[in-house]
Amino acid sequence: MRASRSTHCPFDPHLGDTPFEVTELRVPGPPGGPDVTLVSARPSGLAGPLPLLYYMHGGAMIMGNAWSVLPRILREWALPLGMAVISVEYRLAPRTRYPGPLEDCYAGLVWASDHAAEVGIDADLIVIGGKSAGGGLAAALALLTRDRGGPEPLGQLLLCPMLDDRDSTFSTHQMSGVGVWDRISHTTAWKALLGDRYGAADLPPYAAPSRATDLSGLPPAYIDVGSAEMFRDEDVAYAHTIWQAGGQAELHVWPGAYHGFDGMAPRATLSQDARNARTRWLQRLLAQSGTRDRPAG
């Protein structure tokens, strides 16, 4: 089934002197669900199939949208690395609870992989990623596509990912009442997503990836988190469990950093260091795949 297309763009699709091709796609959603909106963007004038960053926006599972993250992603990764980007408009909680948002992301990933030639991407060079709630969705998506035998991502970019519903780590208590994201925010978001299944002993790992007991067979992961945020310990533990399973994970714990620090203080030296580290990881990942960087212009 072909996608419907729109060229509507709510921001100026130029960064400096470089134009971007931006298209909104409506593609088939999960069984029994509505169509999924994908926002596809790429630097103009780049020939050949491009590596793809398939990205899930943040927003605690209850807010945010696919368009809001694009200017930053295009500036930081698509332009310098010659990558295409697809940002996913997944349904939000509490109107849509688990597994709806994740199934939206999976349906979009399968469509993008199956229609790679149509959107000008290389299906073997798809990196899945996201920040905060989107990072949790990216981690869950890596587990889901592994277990369903779906598309095989090249890597997973997990930025301060929201992974654990159980509110049991030391950092969740240490940072209680501190910063922009605390235990009240944490509990509110997870209850919105899970409803009556919140805290259930049999909650599947696709709902909360920290519940996973088998992290083998996953693509290489980049995980970063601040030392002064409640997600710290669950994210560190996730990297540790990947290593124990024989997988690859690059972990950064940014000293003194709070949740979303790089977005709130983008000019801070630590924020610049974090952005540079993420870009270098993507560069290495693509280089190891035999892909050259394709700088725009």
C-alpha positions as CSV (number, residue, x, y, z in Angstrom):
1,M,0.0,0.0,0.0
2,R,1.4,3.4,-1.0
3,A,1.6,6.3,1.3
4,S,-0.2,9.6,1.0
5,R,2.0,12.6,0.8
6,S,2.0,16.2,1.8
7,T,4.8,18.9,1.4
8,H,3.4,21.1,4.2
9,C,6.3,22.1,6.5
10,P,5.7,24.3,9.6
11,F,9.2,25.5,9.7
12,D,11.6,27.0,7.2
13,P,13.2,24.0,5.5
14,H,16.5,25.7,5.2
15,L,19.4,25.7,7.6
16,G,21.9,28.3,6.5
17,D,22.3,27.9,2.8
18,T,21.2,24.3,2.7
19,P,17.7,23.4,1.7
20,F,16.0,20.2,2.9
21,E,13.3,18.1,1.2
22,V,10.6,17.6,3.8
23,T,7.5,15.4,3.2
24,E,4.8,14.3,5.5
25,L,3.7,10.7,4.8
26,R,0.6,8.8,5.9
27,V,1.4,5.1,5.9
28,P,-0.5,2.0,7.0
29,G,-0.6,1.6,10.8
30,P,-0.7,-1.5,13.0
31,P,-3.4,-4.0,12.5
32,G,-6.7,-2.5,13.7
33,G,-5.0,0.9,14.2
34,P,-5.1,4.1,12.3
35,D,-2.5,5.2,9.7
36,V,0.8,6.5,11.0
37,T,2.2,9.9,10.1
38,L,6.0,9.9,9.3
39,V,7.8,13.1,8.6
40,S,10.6,12.4,6.1
41,A,13.4,14.9,5.6
42,R,16.8,14.9,3.8
43,P,19.4,17.4,2.6
44,S,18.5,18.4,-0.9
45,G,20.7,17.3,-3.8
46,L,22.2,14.2,-2.2
47,A,22.2,11.4,-4.7
48,G,21.8,7.7,-4.0
49,P,20.1,5.9,-1.0
50,L,21.0,7.6,2.3
51,P,21.5,6.1,5.7
52,L,18.4,6.8,7.8
53,L,17.9,8.0,11.4
54,Y,14.4,6.7,12.4
55,Y,13.6,8.9,15.3
56,M,11.0,9.0,18.2
57,H,10.4,12.3,19.8
58,G,10.3,12.8,23.6
59,G,7.5,14.2,25.7
60,A,6.9,11.6,28.5
61,M,4.6,9.6,26.2
62,I,1.9,12.2,26.7
63,M,3.0,15.2,24.6
64,G,5.3,16.3,21.8
65,N,5.1,15.7,18.0
66,A,7.2,14.5,15.1
67,W,7.8,18.0,13.7
68,S,9.2,19.6,16.8
69,V,12.5,17.7,16.8
70,L,13.4,18.0,13.2
71,P,15.3,21.4,13.0
72,R,17.8,20.2,15.7
73,I,18.2,16.7,14.2
74,L,18.6,18.0,10.6
75,R,21.2,20.5,11.8
76,E,23.2,18.2,14.1
77,W,23.1,14.9,12.1
78,A,21.4,14.9,8.8
79,L,23.4,17.8,7.4
80,P,26.9,16.9,8.6
81,L,26.5,13.1,8.1
82,G,24.5,13.1,4.9
83,M,21.6,11.2,6.5
84,A,17.9,11.1,5.9
85,V,15.6,11.4,8.9
86,I,12.1,10.0,9.5
87,S,10.4,11.3,12.6
88,V,7.4,9.3,13.9
89,E,4.1,10.8,14.9
90,Y,3.1,8.0,17.3
91,R,-0.2,8.2,19.3
92,L,0.1,9.6,22.8
93,A,-1.1,8.4,26.2
94,P,-3.4,8.4,28.0
95,R,-5.7,8.4,25.0
96,T,-3.7,5.6,23.5
97,R,-2.0,3.2,26.0
98,Y,0.6,0.6,25.5
99,P,1.1,-1.1,23.1
100,G,-0.4,1.5,20.7
101,P,2.5,4.0,20.6
102,L,5.1,1.3,20.1
103,E,3.0,-0.5,17.5
104,D,2.8,2.8,15.6
105,C,6.6,3.1,15.6
106,Y,7.0,-0.5,14.5
107,A,4.5,-0.1,11.6
108,G,6.4,3.0,10.4
109,L,9.7,1.2,10.6
110,V,8.5,-1.8,8.6
111,W,7.0,0.6,6.0
112,A,10.2,2.6,5.7
113,S,12.3,-0.5,5.3
114,D,9.9,-2.1,2.8
115,H,9.7,1.2,0.8
116,A,13.4,2.2,1.1
117,A,13.8,2.8,-2.6
118,E,10.7,5.0,-2.7
119,V,12.0,7.3,0.1
120,G,15.6,7.2,-1.0
121,I,17.1,5.3,1.9
122,D,19.3,2.3,2.4
123,A,17.3,-0.4,4.3
124,D,20.5,-1.9,5.6
125,L,21.6,1.4,7.2
126,I,18.7,2.4,9.5
127,V,19.6,3.7,13.0
128,I,16.7,3.9,15.4
129,G,16.8,6.6,18.1
130,G,15.0,8.9,20.4
131,K,15.2,11.0,23.5
132,S,13.6,10.5,26.9
133,A,10.3,8.8,26.2
134,G,11.4,8.5,22.6
135,G,14.6,6.8,23.8
136,G,12.5,4.3,25.7
137,L,10.4,3.7,22.6
138,A,13.6,3.2,20.5
139,A,14.9,0.6,23.0
140,A,11.6,-1.2,23.0
141,L,11.5,-1.1,19.2
142,A,14.9,-2.7,19.0
143,L,13.6,-5.6,21.2
144,L,10.3,-5.9,19.3
145,T,11.8,-6.0,15.8
146,R,14.4,-8.5,17.0
147,D,11.7,-10.8,18.4
148,R,9.4,-10.4,15.4
149,G,12.1,-10.9,12.8
150,G,11.5,-7.4,11.5
151,P,13.9,-4.9,10.0
152,E,17.4,-5.1,11.6
153,P,18.6,-1.7,12.7
154,L,22.3,-0.8,12.3
155,G,22.3,0.8,15.8
156,Q,20.2,2.4,18.5
157,L,20.7,5.9,19.8
158,L,19.2,6.2,23.3
159,L,19.3,9.6,24.8
160,C,18.4,9.8,28.5
161,P,15.9,7.0,27.7
162,M,12.8,6.3,29.9
163,L,13.1,2.6,30.5
164,D,11.8,1.5,33.9
165,D,8.3,1.9,35.3
166,R,9.1,0.4,38.7
167,D,10.4,3.5,40.5
168,S,12.9,1.4,42.4
169,T,16.4,2.6,41.6
170,F,18.5,4.7,43.9
171,S,18.6,7.6,41.5
172,T,14.7,7.8,41.4
173,H,14.7,8.4,45.2
174,Q,17.9,10.5,45.2
175,M,16.5,12.9,42.7
176,S,12.9,13.0,44.2
177,G,11.7,16.6,44.1
178,V,14.8,17.7,42.2
179,G,15.0,19.1,38.7
180,V,12.7,19.1,35.7
181,W,11.7,15.4,36.0
182,D,11.1,13.8,39.3
183,R,9.1,10.8,40.8
184,I,5.8,12.5,40.5
185,S,6.4,13.2,36.8
186,H,7.7,9.7,36.4
187,T,4.7,8.0,38.0
188,T,2.2,10.2,36.1
189,A,3.8,9.4,32.7
190,W,4.0,5.6,33.3
191,K,0.4,5.4,34.6
192,A,-0.8,7.3,31.6
193,L,0.9,4.8,29.3
194,L,0.2,1.6,31.2
195,G,-3.1,2.3,33.0
196,D,-4.1,-0.7,35.1
197,R,-0.9,-2.5,34.0
198,Y,1.3,0.0,35.8
199,G,3.7,-1.9,38.0
200,A,2.4,-5.3,37.1
201,A,4.8,-8.2,37.7
202,D,4.2,-9.6,34.2
203,L,4.6,-6.4,32.3
204,P,6.4,-7.3,29.0
205,P,9.8,-5.7,28.2
206,Y,8.3,-4.0,25.1
207,A,6.3,-1.8,27.6
208,A,9.3,-1.0,29.8
209,P,12.7,-2.2,28.4
210,S,14.3,-2.4,31.8
211,R,12.1,-5.4,32.4
212,A,13.9,-7.3,29.7
213,T,16.0,-10.3,30.8
214,D,17.5,-11.0,27.4
215,L,19.3,-8.2,25.7
216,S,21.3,-10.4,23.3
217,G,21.1,-10.0,19.6
218,L,20.5,-6.2,19.7
219,P,22.2,-3.6,17.5
220,P,25.0,-1.6,19.0
221,A,23.7,1.0,21.4
222,Y,24.7,4.6,22.4
223,I,23.3,5.5,25.8
224,D,23.7,8.8,27.5
225,V,22.2,10.3,30.6
226,G,23.0,13.0,33.2
227,S,24.5,12.1,36.6
228,A,21.9,14.4,38.3
229,E,18.7,12.9,36.8
230,M,16.5,10.1,38.0
231,F,17.0,8.0,34.8
232,R,20.7,7.7,35.6
233,D,20.7,4.3,37.3
234,E,18.2,2.5,35.0
235,D,20.2,3.7,31.9
236,V,23.5,2.6,33.4
237,A,22.0,-0.8,34.3
238,Y,20.6,-1.2,30.8
239,A,24.1,-0.7,29.3
240,H,25.5,-3.1,31.8
241,T,22.9,-5.8,30.9
242,I,23.7,-5.3,27.2
243,W,27.4,-5.9,28.0
244,Q,26.6,-9.0,30.0
245,A,24.6,-10.4,27.0
246,G,27.7,-9.9,24.8
247,G,26.4,-6.8,23.0
248,Q,27.9,-3.4,22.3
249,A,27.0,-0.3,24.2
250,E,28.7,3.0,24.5
251,L,27.7,4.7,27.8
252,H,28.1,8.4,28.7
253,V,27.1,9.7,32.1
254,W,27.5,13.5,31.9
255,P,28.7,14.9,35.2
256,G,26.2,17.2,36.9
257,A,23.8,17.1,34.0
258,Y,20.0,17.1,34.5
259,H,17.3,15.7,32.3
260,G,17.3,17.4,28.9
261,F,20.3,19.6,29.8
262,D,21.6,19.9,26.3
263,G,18.3,21.3,25.0
264,M,17.9,23.8,27.9
265,A,21.5,24.9,27.9
266,P,22.6,24.3,24.4
267,R,25.7,26.6,24.5
268,A,27.1,25.0,27.7
269,T,30.4,23.2,27.2
270,L,29.0,20.0,28.5
271,S,26.1,20.2,26.1
272,Q,28.4,20.7,23.2
273,D,30.5,17.7,24.4
274,A,27.4,15.5,24.5
275,R,26.3,16.5,21.0
276,N,29.8,15.9,19.7
277,A,30.0,12.5,21.3
278,R,26.7,11.4,19.7
279,T,27.8,12.6,16.3
280,R,31.1,10.8,16.6
281,W,29.3,7.6,17.5
282,L,27.1,7.9,14.5
283,Q,30.1,8.6,12.3
284,R,31.9,5.5,13.6
285,L,28.8,3.3,13.1
286,L,28.4,4.4,9.5
287,A,32.1,4.0,8.8
288,Q,32.1,0.5,10.2
289,S,29.2,-0.3,7.8
290,G,31.3,0.8,4.9
291,T,29.3,4.0,4.4
292,R,31.2,7.3,3.8
293,D,30.0,10.5,5.4
294,R,28.0,12.4,2.8
295,P,28.2,16.1,3.8
296,A,25.6,18.2,2.2
297,G,26.6,20.9,-0.2
